Amino acid sequence: MNRLHYDVRLSQDRSYIIVQLEGHVDHENAKRFLRDAFEMVAETGIDRVLLDSRKARNADSVQDTIRFVRPSRELENPDLKRVVRVLLVDEHDRSHDFVTRALRLKGHNIVVSRDEAHAIEMLHNAP
């Protein structure tokens, strides 16, 4: 696992957007896949995103993560903060925990799940 490969698409039932990740995630490629996902949110009006990271690991240091969540036009956009995001991770993966907590502290609607069915249920039941 090294370079990041990702795919952004609608779920089969068209109720949420899936971002399928495989490889190493860092702040630079995260900006790219999030931009693509948020473009699809804007195009479709679907404001629920499943970030499937079961085959991806966060490779950023704590310092890089802090730089990533610092104020920026993309991350401070109130419309994007409201987008419901569930980060689906492998049951033993804790590499995304710090960045997820940091984003939540910045007001982003993001949670972690280690179970696909539960992650999808959270997307469907989110207010």
Secondary structure as UniProt FT lines:
FT   STRAND          5..10
FT   TURN            12..13
FT   STRAND          17..25
FT   HELIX           27..44
FT   STRAND          48..58
FT   HELIX           62..69
FT   HELIX           73..76
FT   HELIX           78..82
FT   STRAND          84..88
FT   TURN            91..92
FT   TURN            95..96
FT   HELIX           97..105
FT   TURN            106..107
FT   STRAND          110..113
FT   HELIX           116..125
//
